[in-house]
Amino acid sequence: MKWVSPWRLRRMGILGMNCRNRDFIGSYNSRHLFPLVDNKLKTKLLAEEYEVATPRLFFVVEQQHEIAHIEKKLEGLEGFAVKPAKGSGGKGILVIIGRRGDKFIKSSGAEITVEDIRRHMSNTLAGLYSLGGKPDMVIVEDLIQFDDSFEGYSYEGVPDIRIIVFKGYPVMAMLRLATHASDGKANLHQGAVGVGLDIATGRALKAVQFSKPVTHHPDTKRPLNEIQIANWRDMLLLASRCYEMTGLGYIGTDIVLDKVRGAQLLELNARPGLSIQVANGRGLLPRLRHIESLKPRAHRTPEQRVDYVMRTFTRDGL
């Protein structure tokens, strides 16, 4: 691994964990608001209240005894996602894309039984995937049908877009592409590909896997520099609206592009990671300080904020 000096990191504007925690999460995120994003069910219900598009909720499982007859609730559902309400990092998410007889087909193509689903739900309720191992709830929601523009760019999983939003301004974005190494999950730590996106246009800037540069998807071999996100401004608007929805000043918004419903909010994160800087090849700090320097309420609406960053944070600028 190549060593980079602290001086060079500062010159690149790299945001470190201590600075993130102190100057941004600690200063702009009130702790009493954290449950709104730490609990995916609360986030989903809040999104519905604020009319922010999100995958349809089928049902919630709160008690172990509900699992005994879960097959009745799953009747008629060909595709669905099972998630822990308090999970993080993509842990505990089970995606079913179809059925074959009495078996359920995972996004990887593997078949599982209803007993496997019961076991997974039971583990979820017991807190196996939750933050701090606390008792949890199970969310069963509609399956995302990813947009055709991503065909060949993701392997055994739905690609998503992480957009960092500061004081309502989208400041940096990356596309996360599932791989065989990541087991179909869009999680960079598990081996997904991160593609930095130009905030002004939605075009690919560079791509990394395990923090190393890549030019093609490791499984599908598609060139990554050709990626252009359709309806990019709509993506940024959805992310920006999450500021008013939550009251949190520094958040990570995870968005997917459904081929029928368009941009959909998957979840929010009050402590977004820093690897987005590696995928973009530039630091977050100059953009965050720039937003801090703006006059209060200089841009009152999501539309004004999005138009401002699309003009200001260009490929060759901040």
N, C-alpha and C positions, 0 to 999 in steps of 0.2 A: 504494500500500500504506500503510495506517495505521500510524504509528510508535507503539510502546508503550514506555513508559519502563521501565528496569530495576527501579525502585522498585515500579511497578505489577505487574510480573511476579512479583516476590518476594511481594507481598501476595496475589496469586492462587495462590501455592504452586506456580508452574511449575518443573518440574525441567529444568535446563539440561544441555547435553551434558557440560560439565566436571564438574559435580556428579555426574551419572550415572556417568561414567567413574571418578571418584575414590572416591566414597562408597558406590557400590552394585556396579558391575561389578568394580572393583578390590578392594573389601573382601570381597565375598561370592562371587565366582566364581574358583575356583582355575584357573589357566591350563591345568594338565594335564588338566582335564575338558572344555576347549573342543572337542576333537575328537569328543566324544560327540554334540555338536549341530551342529558345522560340517559333519559328514559325515552326510547323510540316511540312508545305508545303516546306519551304526552306530546312529543314532537308532531306525530301524525295528527292527533286531534287538534292541536294548535294550528297546524297547516290548513286543515279543513275549515277551521273557524276564520282564518284570514284569507281563505280562497287561494292558497298556494298549492299548485298541483302536486299530488303525491299518489303513489300506487294505492289502489282501493283496498281497504281493510275488509277481510272476510270474517274473521272472528278472533277472539282472544281466549287463551286457556290460562286460568289463574290457580286452579287447584288440581292436585294429583288425581283425584277421583274422576275428573272430567276426561282423563285420557283413556279410560277403559272402553269407551264407546266412540272414540275419535273417528272411526271409519264412517260413522253416520254424518259427521260434519264435513268430511272430505268427499262425500258423494257428489258427483257432478263437477268436481274440480279437476281439470286435466293438468293444469300447471299452476304452481303456487310456490311461495317462499315461506319458510318457517324461520323465525328470528327470535332471539332473546331480546326482551325489551331493554335490558340494561347491559347488553354486550358491547364489546369494543374490538376494533381491529379486524372485523370480519369473522370473529370466532363464533361458532355455534349457528351459523347460517346454513340452512339446508334448502337447496333449490331443486324442485321437482318440475321437470319439463314435459312429462307425459306419463302414460300408463301402458302396460303390456299385460293383459289379463288381470290378475290380482296383484301384480307387482307395480311399483312406482319407479320411474326412470329419473335418475339424477342428471345434472347437467354434464357430467363426465361420461354418461352413457351406461353407468353401472345401475343394476337393478337392486331395489331394496323392498322389504315387505312392510306391511302396516305395523308389525311388531317393532321393526327398526325405527319407524317414526315415533311410536309410543316411547321407546327407550330414549330417543333423542329429546323428546318433549319432557320426559321425566327428569333427565339430567339437567335440562334447561331450568325447569322449575326449582330444582335443588340448588341452583346457583353455579353450576359448573363453568358457565361462560360469562357470568356477570362480573362487573367491577367489584372487587373485594370479596367475591364468592357469596354474595348475599342472595337470599331467595328471590326468584325472578318470575316473570310472566312470559308466555309464549304468544307471539304475534304471527298470525297466518294472513298473508296479503297476496294480492294479485301479482302474477309473474310479468316482468318487463319483457316486451318483445323488442329487442334492440333494433335500432334503425338500420336500414340496408346499407347506409353509407359506411358502417363499421364492418361490413362483411369481409372476413379474412384478416381483420385486425385484432381479433380477440379469440382466445382458445378456451372452449368449454366454459364460458362465463360471460356475463354482461359487462361491457366496459362502462366505467363511470368517470365523471369529471369532478375533480376537487377544485373549488374556487375559494381562496382566502378572501374574506370580507372584513374590512376595517372601517368602523364608523359608517357602515353602509356602502362603502366604496369597494368594488372588486379590485384586488391589487395583484393577484397572481393566480395562475390556473395551470392544471396539468390533467391530461387524460391518463387513466390507469387501465391497462390492458391485461386481462387474465392470460396465464400461460399454463403449460403442463406442470412446470415447477411450482406454481402457486395454487395448484389443484383447482383451477377454474375460478379463483377468487382474485379480485382486483386489489390485492394487498402487496405493496412494494417490499415489505419485509419478508414475505413468503415467496417472492420471485416474480411478481407482476412487473410489467414494463411501465415505466413512467415517461410520458411524453409531455415535455414543456410546451405550453401554448401561448402564442402571442396574444396578450390581453386585448389588443386593438382589433385583431382580425380572426382569431380562433385557428390560425395556421400553426402547424408543428414547428417548433424551434430546434429541439434536439430530443434525444431519448436515452434512457438509461435502464439497465437491469442490474440489480445488486450493486448499484452506485457506479457501474461502469458503462461507458458509452456503447450504444448499439445503433445500427442503421436499419436493421430488418427485424421483424417479429421472429423470435427464436423458433417458433413452431410452424407458423404459416408462411414465413419467408417474405411476407409483404413488406415493401419499403415504407418506412415510417415517416419519411420527409414529405410524403404526398398528402398527409392527413389535413383536412380542412373541415372544421366543425360547422355543420349547417345551422342556420338560424342562431348564430352566435350571440347576437344582442339579446335574444330571448333568454338564453342561458344566464347571461350576466344580470338581466333584470330579475329573474327568479331568485338568484343568489342575493342581490341587493335588498330585495323585499324581506329577506329573513332578518335583517337588522331591526326593522319596526316590529316584526312578528315576535322576536325574542327579547329585545332590549339589550342584547349582548353586543359589545363593541368589537370584539375580535373573535371571529368564528371561522370554522371550515365548513363549507357547504358541499355535500356530495350529491351530484345530480346525474341522472341518466336521461338518455334520449330515446323515448318510446316511438316506434314507427307509426303508431296511430294517435297517441295522446300528446306527443311532443315532449318537451322538457318536464321531468318529474323530480321532485325532491325526495331523495332516499333517506338521508339523515343529516344531522348537524353535529359539530364537534366543538366544544368550548376550549379544547386544548389541542388544536391541530398540530400535527408534526411538522418537521422542518425540511424533510426530504424534497419537498416541492422546489426548493432552491437548487438542488442538484439537477433535477429534471429540466429546470429552466436555464441553468448555467449562469445564474445571477442571484444576488442577494435581495432579500425582502426589505431590509432596513431603510434604504433610501426612499422607497415608495411609502413606507409607513410614516417616516418623518415628514415627507412631503404632505401627506394627508393631515398630519397633526398641525402643520403650519397654516392650513386653510382657515379662513374665518369661520366661526361657528355658524352652522346652517347655511353655508355658502351655496350648497346645492340641496334643496329641501326634499326633492322627490327621487325615487329610484331611477327614473328616466334621466334626470339631470345628472345624477352621480355616474351612471353608466356612460352617458355621452362624454362626460368629463374625462374619465379614465381612458376611454377609447381614443380620445384626442391626445392625451398626455403621456400615457405609458406605452409608447411605441417600441418597436423592435430595437431601434437604435437610440432611443431616449432613455428615460428613467427605467 
